Amino acid sequence: MTRSARHRTLSLLTAVPALLTLLLVGCTASPAGADEPTAAASDPVDAIVSIPAPEFAPVPAPDQPLSEAQSEAERITQLELKWQGVLAQYPDAVRPEVAFEGYLTDEDEAAVLGACYEDADLSVVPSTPADTAGYSGLNYSASTEADLIAGWACNAAHSTKATTPPPNDDELGWVYDYLTSFYAPCLEANGITVESAPDRDAWIESWPEFGWFPSAAADQRFLDREMDAALHEACPDPGTYRLEHRERS
């Protein structure tokens, strides 16, 4: 199956999610003569459950790192996608001519890209790890058409270098199998509604615009950080499993 039309960034596989810390709730002694409360009655975190995990296949190997030409093609592709985002809000926006000044490094991101945003009078949003399509986590807030164009121009002039290839079909298939055999059932065991999974081949083909991905986001219980951390511990997502597997290997 070919995926040339689907060569875009995917944070799911290439940007590993940060591990949540499970906050343990200690038990304190009750006053003499008082009834001892049960853990389930005092702490809903204790009601979070896991399920037996199947024997997962080894995580498939990724494709080779991008060549110089592929990295440059990805930069141009992502820049075009960003401009389409501008046009989605302002269809009559005029795209400025901007010369690419060079790839950013982790060391000069704030000094170069941050300075570009500030020079354009944009409010800088704190940095997060760069994604593998070559776009820094350093961002800006925009409230007008001029802001969006100015922000786009900064990204046109400066971006980090894409080196990680998009996930191949074997990797995507592994994620689908993990979701359907463990992650979705684990969420359901905790009372979270999960829609039926699509056909495996169709899900792989839909990358990177997944129409189905199990999540607890709509469940108000897990807006609580402690509850969310407990669920993450009981039902690790595919990215967490991959990270832990790599650390143990």
URTA-V668349 format. One record per residue. N is the residue number from 0. SS is DSSP state (A for helix, B for strand, O for the rest). PHI is phi in radians with two decimals (* if undefined). NEAR is the number of other ideal C-beta (glycine too) atoms within 8 Angstrom. Layout:
BEGIN
n;ss;phi;near
N;SS;PHI;NEAR
N;SS;PHI;NEAR
END
This chain:
BEGIN
n;ss;phi;near
0;O;*;6
1;O;-1.64;3
2;O;-2.39;10
3;A;-1.08;5
4;A;-1.34;4
5;A;-1.96;9
6;O;-1.44;8
7;O;-2.36;10
8;O;-1.33;11
9;O;-2.43;10
10;A;-1.12;7
11;A;-0.92;10
12;A;-1.78;12
13;A;-1.78;12
14;O;-1.96;9
15;O;-1.22;7
16;O;-1.14;7
17;O;-1.16;4
18;O;-1.33;7
19;O;-1.43;8
20;O;-1.58;5
21;O;-1.35;8
22;O;-1.52;9
23;O;-1.54;4
24;O;-1.73;7
25;O;-1.37;4
26;O;-1.80;5
27;O;-1.86;4
28;O;-1.24;4
29;O;-1.48;8
30;O;-1.01;5
31;O;-0.97;4
32;O;1.52;3
33;O;-1.42;6
34;O;-1.24;4
35;O;-1.39;5
36;O;-1.26;7
37;O;-1.35;6
38;A;-1.08;8
39;A;-1.13;7
40;A;-1.33;5
41;A;-1.60;6
42;O;-2.54;7
43;A;-1.12;6
44;A;-1.02;10
45;A;-1.20;7
46;A;-1.45;6
47;O;-1.21;11
48;O;-2.16;7
49;O;-1.95;7
50;O;-2.32;9
51;O;-1.05;3
52;O;-1.54;5
53;O;-1.24;6
54;O;-1.43;3
55;O;-1.35;11
56;O;-1.18;7
57;O;-0.99;4
58;O;-1.13;9
59;O;-1.09;10
60;O;-1.28;4
61;O;-1.30;8
62;O;-1.22;5
63;O;-1.12;4
64;O;-0.95;6
65;O;-1.13;10
66;O;-1.34;6
67;A;-1.02;5
68;A;-1.15;6
69;A;-1.19;10
70;A;-1.07;13
71;A;-1.19;8
72;A;-1.11;8
73;A;-1.17;13
74;A;-1.04;13
75;A;-1.17;8
76;A;-1.08;10
77;A;-1.17;15
78;A;-1.13;12
79;A;-1.12;8
80;A;-1.09;9
81;A;-1.12;11
82;A;-1.20;10
83;A;-1.08;8
84;A;-1.15;8
85;A;-1.12;14
86;A;-1.13;9
87;A;-1.10;6
88;A;-1.66;7
89;O;-2.32;8
90;O;-1.01;5
91;O;-1.70;4
92;O;-1.09;10
93;O;-1.77;5
94;O;-1.33;8
95;O;-1.36;6
96;O;-1.46;4
97;O;-2.28;7
98;O;-1.48;5
99;O;-1.30;7
100;O;-1.70;5
101;B;2.32;5
102;B;-1.31;8
103;B;-1.44;13
104;O;-2.05;7
105;O;-1.02;7
106;O;-1.29;4
107;O;-1.85;8
108;A;-0.99;15
109;A;-1.13;8
110;A;-1.19;6
111;A;-1.60;10
112;A;-1.20;13
113;A;-1.04;11
114;A;-1.13;8
115;A;-1.11;11
116;A;-1.06;14
117;A;-1.15;9
118;A;-1.11;6
119;O;-1.58;11
120;O;1.09;5
121;O;-1.73;13
122;B;-1.39;6
123;B;-1.45;10
124;B;-1.71;7
125;O;-0.90;5
126;O;-1.30;8
127;O;-2.18;5
128;O;-0.97;5
129;O;-1.11;10
130;O;-1.45;11
131;O;-1.42;10
132;O;-1.52;9
133;O;1.64;14
134;O;-2.01;12
135;O;-1.12;11
136;O;-1.32;9
137;O;-1.10;13
138;B;-2.37;8
139;B;-2.55;11
140;B;-1.77;8
141;O;-2.30;9
142;O;-2.11;4
143;O;-2.36;6
144;A;-1.05;9
145;A;-1.09;6
146;A;-1.09;13
147;A;-1.10;13
148;A;-1.15;13
149;A;-1.12;12
150;A;-1.14;13
151;A;-1.07;13
152;A;-1.09;11
153;A;-1.13;14
154;A;-1.23;12
155;A;-1.22;8
156;A;-1.45;10
157;B;-2.44;11
158;B;-2.64;12
159;B;-1.36;12
160;O;-1.58;9
161;O;-1.32;13
162;O;-2.16;7
163;O;-1.53;8
164;O;-1.25;10
165;O;-1.15;13
166;O;-1.10;11
167;O;-1.50;10
168;A;-1.11;8
169;A;-1.14;8
170;A;-1.10;12
171;A;-1.11;13
172;A;-1.10;11
173;A;-1.09;13
174;A;-1.08;12
175;A;-1.02;12
176;A;-1.11;11
177;A;-1.12;12
178;A;-1.08;13
179;A;-1.39;9
180;A;-1.61;8
181;A;-2.35;12
182;A;-1.10;13
183;A;-1.09;11
184;A;-1.06;9
185;A;-1.17;12
186;A;-1.09;14
187;A;-1.11;10
188;A;-1.13;9
189;O;-1.82;12
190;O;1.37;5
191;O;-1.64;10
192;O;-1.32;6
193;O;-2.19;7
194;O;-1.20;5
195;O;-1.09;3
196;O;-1.27;9
197;O;-1.30;9
198;O;-1.03;5
199;A;-1.01;10
200;A;-1.09;7
201;A;-1.13;8
202;A;-1.16;14
203;A;-1.07;12
204;A;-1.14;9
205;O;-1.34;9
206;O;-0.96;13
207;O;-1.71;8
208;O;-1.77;5
209;O;-1.04;9
210;O;-1.62;5
211;O;-2.41;8
212;O;-2.78;6
213;O;-1.00;9
214;O;-2.75;6
215;O;-1.73;10
216;O;-1.02;5
217;O;-1.48;5
218;O;-1.61;9
219;A;-1.06;4
220;A;-1.03;7
221;A;-1.67;11
222;A;-1.31;6
223;O;-1.29;7
224;A;-1.07;6
225;A;-1.19;9
226;A;-1.14;13
227;A;-1.12;12
228;A;-1.14;12
229;A;-1.15;12
230;A;-1.15;13
231;A;-1.09;13
232;A;-1.20;10
233;A;-1.33;10
234;O;-2.26;13
235;O;-1.08;8
236;O;-1.33;9
237;A;-1.02;12
238;A;-1.11;10
239;A;-1.13;11
240;A;-1.05;11
241;A;-1.08;11
242;A;-1.12;10
243;A;-1.13;9
244;A;-1.12;9
245;A;-1.19;8
246;A;-1.17;6
247;A;-1.46;5
248;O;-1.48;4
END
